[in-house]
């Protein structure tokens, strides 16, 4: 194998030339469906079709009234109003769905911006995947998604998952012609965009980018999976069907009641009935009934859910949560257990060598030295230690900023390189001069990596270097000579691990006479020489203890699953507030012990486990499945390829921003900043989103109860309908579209983190909601039906006439009185919108911080209602007349008591 630094990569000028010639590394999506077609799709909605039928009936009635009854052109105002309402409702729905699509499209953009390690101008550096060009030298490692098509320059134990192109989950790749597979779909020395590295690492030279890649030739635009039926979706579907059936029954009752009341006028003597007038009346009745059905059916639910999810996705991105699947927003709010890894989530993933203790000259009979305290210059380090760190690694340092080099690749290995660099040792020079003969990559099962090199510092020697978990590496070392006493080594390890440091051990062997790597890595035959240990510190993130406390307060259990030792894991648990003095051995288990448990045994203890140390790749998935058997809603964090099974199995998989592509693909949400604090934010958003949907349902169903009962009972009181078709459509617009916009845009509340997790299978309409829907809806109906009765038995010129009310015989309701009734209906529900916003928050309904959307929409509703009633050009569309100023004052002040009564009641409850 040739040294990596013989490849200098492209210069900036060569990059620009290649990009100009071959294009950017982005797949061109297929042409989108034209907007006009997307808009027309809205008219396939059954409810819109019903409205269109109602509009056509209204046109027929207006034509008859205009030609047959010789009425004025104003009879056409109502059908025009119906069609305006139809186009307004479909237009708003179309607009917000296109906005939601834009929110989802951010996922593809983020994928194109994922970092890729390349060599340019002789330096290892990172660029966005979209910036890779033909000719680039790219380093790929385990878990990476290959960014473009290319030919291998160097490879070590490389296996690639090509299932996205060929269906083959594991293909061996190599640069050795003797190992080429002549039956392979693609050459053994070629790797392809979109496939994933499952084992090993390599250098590749890009030969095709973007649409020119094999992946690009068969590309179909990736779509977010919205087909997942969550419990929320199922509940809303059931609720929609139930309300639809009930509203259809009420619609039929309205038709029967209105026909009966019409015939009562003629004592059921059909001889006196004008057939044409009766037919027109029936048509109008059918139109009213269909409109009532449209108003009652909660077609705003899908819009409310979509808007809430889209809004949450956009805002969650600002809190470093990239939502990849819509259902994850809602499910995150029901989470009861979070299984988290340690490194990078609880800790900063900014590793640095805190202590490095080696035997002088690598000889067991010489005492251990503390390299950080005693080392004065690089000559105190043995040649074996220098080469082990510099050559037995897959990491690199980026020297783009010479004053502050950064780590590329594994952060633990990078910390060792940085430590070597700070000691004044040029690890790059060692790599360039050495020749790597054979390499065994690190895996989570093996827990060490090994490399055979032709030594630079010891000319003529071929050395085997091993680095990995101390207990594994120590077991490979000679048991009789050349190895320090086990008690001494383990005492030193325990000291470091109790301080939450990650420990690595180093060993070597002269293998000049035996070239095969595998012969030296069995316990019985290895006889390696132990060199020493290094302790690497990774401080706990400052915000994590408070975040863990917040989760525990919210009723969410947190479990740490880590590959570190029990002592290290417990110390981290103690620092973050998860492990306390009350915890015992029952609360911690190591990987082998965990694997030895039967499913029955695991189910009995799984809720008590707080920490799994020395965890193996499948332990996390088994933990998830055990918790799910206990009816827990499980969220899992992971960043490696080995975490993918657990991420896939969890209710919500949370991948890390710097994790592998395999982990990200298996997850539902990507935590961009890797912070546990962001996970808490995701829980808060999920709970708040669910509450926002509940508030929308509360408001909509309360209006439904009022409107349905008012129209039904109004039909039983006479032939006039208390609400016209266009008026009901305006109410529907407030109830569905505007309310969905207002309540979906409400910000999350930190107060939800004080509540226990909700039962994921509990019905979305809880008892307090049902009581309020029936109570408030019933009160509004009683108020309006009482006013309608008064209007039918008294001549009301303005609302102050109610102070000296005298009821008389039944009289037709005047247009002024119907306008009063319609405006009171709208304004009472206008103020109730604020009550719905504050439902079960223990806060004032006037607490409007960060509620700009609600304030804007409520202002729009109020202004539109005033214009509708007072503007002459608009009045005829809605069958209303201008109101007196005193009536506006009485209506606004009187309706506001809906708000003030709620505020007074809430104040009483808070003071108890």
Buried (B, 14 or more C-beta within 10 A) or exposed (E): BEBBBEBEBBEEEBBEBBBEEBBBBBBEEEEEEEEEEBBEEBEEBEBBEBBBEBBBBBBBBBEBBBEEEEEEEBBBBBBBBBBBBBEBBBEBBBEBBEBBBEBBEBBBEBBBEBBBBBBBEEBBBBBEBBBBBBBBBBBBBBBBBBBBBBEBBBBBBBBBBBEBBBEBEEBBBBBEEEEBEEEBEBEBBBBBBBBBBBBBBBBBBBBBBBBBBBBBEEBEEEEBEEEEEBBBBEBBEEBBEEBBEBBBEBBEBBBBBBBEBBBEEEEEEEEEBEEEBBEBBBBBBBBBBBBBBBBBBBBBBBBBBBBBBBBBBBBBBEBBBBBBBBBBBBBBBBBBBBBBBBBBBBBBBEBBBBBBBBBBBBEBEEEBBEBBEEBEEEEBBBBBBBBBBBBBBBBBBBBBEEEEBBBBBBBBBBBBBBBBBEBEBEBBEBBEEBBBBBBBBBBBEBBBBBBBBBBBBBEEBBBBBBBBBBBBBBEBBBEEEBBBEBEEBBEBBEBBBEBBBBBBBBBBBBBBEEEEBEEBBEEEEBBBBBBBBBBBBBBBBEBBBBBBBBBEEBBBBBBBBBBBBBBBBBBBBBBBBBBEEEBEEEBBBBBEEBBEBEEEEBBEBBBEBBBBBBBBBBBBBBBBBBBBEEEBBBBBBBBBBBBBBBBBBBBBBBBBBBBBBBBBBBBBBBBBBBBBBBBBBBBBBBBBBBBBBBBBBBBBBBBBBBBBBBBBBBBEBBBBBBBBBBBBBBBBBBBBBBBBBBBBBBBBBEBBBEEEBBEBEEEBBEEEBEEBBEEBBBBBBEBBBEBBBBBBBBEBEBBEEEEEEEEEEEEEBBEBBBBBBBBBBBBBBBBBBBBBBBBBBEBBBEEBEEBEBBEEBBEBBBEBBBEBBBEEEBBBBBBBBBBBEEBBEBBBEBBBEBBEEBBEEBEEEEEE
